[in-house]
């Protein structure tokens, strides 16, 4: 069994609050303050979960440099007062940074009772299948 330290538990909470603040910031017409707090909480939560050194190496690998520049540049643009443009840049960087994790996260969300039903709706399932890398192939074929 994997031991989870108290710092990692706090990190999960910080990242969760960060995602909540980001969601509320987008929901409330791109509120600059909520988006800034959400970004800070998410990054600090990630640093607590995987450690400062691994976080630094994750963001600043040579092949992820464009994604990191887009992500952190989006945060700076949000702080400068252009929240819509900044969130588009952040989303682009986030997708490039975490695209290796997206298929497993989507497959996990498909097993959640209510969310799984929503992800299987016709229009949504085609988008989700493309993101997850599923080409319409079933396991039983």
C-alpha positions as a printed Julia matrix, in Angstrom:
141×3 Matrix{Float64}:
   0.0    0.0     0.0
   1.25   3.47   -0.83
   1.83   5.77    2.12
   0.35   9.22    1.71
   1.97  11.9     3.83
   0.13  14.79    5.45
   1.79  17.21    3.01
   0.4   15.22    0.07
  -3.07  15.27    1.63
  -2.81  19.03    1.99
  -1.62  19.23   -1.63
  -4.67  17.33   -2.87
  -6.86  19.76   -0.96
  -5.01  22.78   -2.35
  -5.26  21.47   -5.91
  -8.97  20.75   -5.4
  -9.59  24.24   -4.08
  -7.56  25.6    -6.99
  -9.73  23.8    -9.52
 -12.83  25.02   -7.68
 -11.65  28.63   -7.77
 -10.77  28.3   -11.45
 -14.22  26.88  -12.19
 -15.9   29.69  -10.23
 -13.7   32.28  -11.95
 -14.78  31.03  -15.37
 -18.4   30.69  -14.24
 -18.45  34.27  -12.95
 -17.46  35.69  -16.33
 -13.69  35.29  -16.0
 -13.22  37.02  -12.67
  -9.53  37.94  -12.51
  -9.19  37.52   -8.74
 -10.72  34.06   -8.58
  -8.67  32.87  -11.54
  -5.44  34.15   -9.96
  -6.2   32.46   -6.63
  -7.16  29.25   -8.43
  -3.89  29.2   -10.38
  -1.79  29.76   -7.27
  -3.63  27.1    -5.28
  -3.43  24.55   -8.11
   0.31  24.97   -8.64
   1.07  24.93   -4.9
  -1.09  21.82   -4.5
   0.77  20.1    -7.32
   4.08  21.02   -5.68
   2.9   19.57   -2.36
   1.71  16.32   -3.93
   4.76  15.47   -6.05
   7.42  17.64   -4.38
   9.15  20.86   -5.36
  12.01  19.29   -7.31
   9.78  16.95   -9.33
   7.36  19.82  -10.03
  10.22  21.94  -11.33
  11.52  19.11  -13.53
   7.98  18.35  -14.78
   7.4   21.89  -16.01
  10.87  22.63  -17.34
  11.75  19.6   -19.44
  13.07  20.46  -22.89
  10.19  18.81  -24.78
   7.59  20.51  -22.56
   9.04  23.99  -22.79
   6.41  25.36  -25.21
   3.6   23.98  -23.04
   5.12  25.45  -19.87
   5.58  28.85  -21.51
   1.94  28.81  -22.64
   0.71  27.72  -19.19
   2.75  30.21  -17.14
   2.34  32.92  -19.77
  -1.41  32.45  -19.47
  -1.17  32.94  -15.71
   0.79  36.17  -16.23
  -1.74  37.4   -18.8
  -4.59  36.68  -16.33
  -2.76  38.67  -13.65
  -2.22  41.54  -16.09
  -5.97  41.87  -16.65
  -6.79  39.83  -19.76
  -8.5   36.81  -18.2
 -10.11  35.35  -21.35
  -6.9   35.42  -23.39
  -4.92  34.14  -20.4
  -7.27  31.22  -19.79
  -7.11  30.21  -23.46
  -3.29  30.19  -23.25
  -3.42  28.3   -19.95
  -5.82  25.72  -21.35
  -3.57  25.17  -24.35
  -0.53  24.75  -22.09
  -2.45  22.53  -19.67
  -3.57  20.19  -22.45
  -0.04  19.97  -23.83
   1.46  19.38  -20.38
  -1.02  16.8   -19.16
  -2.01  15.06  -22.4
  -0.25  11.89  -21.25
  -2.58  11.73  -18.24
  -5.81  12.56  -20.06
  -6.62   9.05  -21.37
  -6.32   7.44  -17.94
  -8.26  10.28  -16.3
 -11.06   9.97  -18.87
 -11.21   6.2   -18.46
 -11.48   6.71  -14.71
 -14.28   9.25  -15.16
 -16.13   6.78  -17.39
 -16.41   4.44  -14.38
 -18.02   7.11  -12.16
 -21.79   6.41  -12.15
 -23.34   9.73  -13.24
 -20.36  11.08  -15.14
 -19.97   7.84  -17.07
 -23.51   8.18  -18.37
 -22.85  11.77  -19.45
 -19.61  10.82  -21.19
 -21.46   8.15  -23.2
 -23.91  10.64  -24.77
 -23.51  10.66  -28.58
 -21.96  14.1   -29.11
 -19.85  14.03  -25.96
 -18.6   10.47  -26.49
 -17.1   11.3   -29.89
 -15.15  14.22  -28.39
 -14.11  12.21  -25.33
 -13.03   9.24  -27.48
 -10.83  11.51  -29.55
  -9.24  13.01  -26.43
  -8.75   9.61  -24.82
  -7.2    8.2   -27.97
  -9.94   5.58  -28.42
 -10.61   5.04  -32.11
 -13.96   3.38  -31.55
 -12.43  -0.01  -30.88
 -13.95  -2.14  -28.18
 -12.06  -4.57  -25.99
 -14.2   -7.51  -27.09
 -13.56  -7.14  -30.86
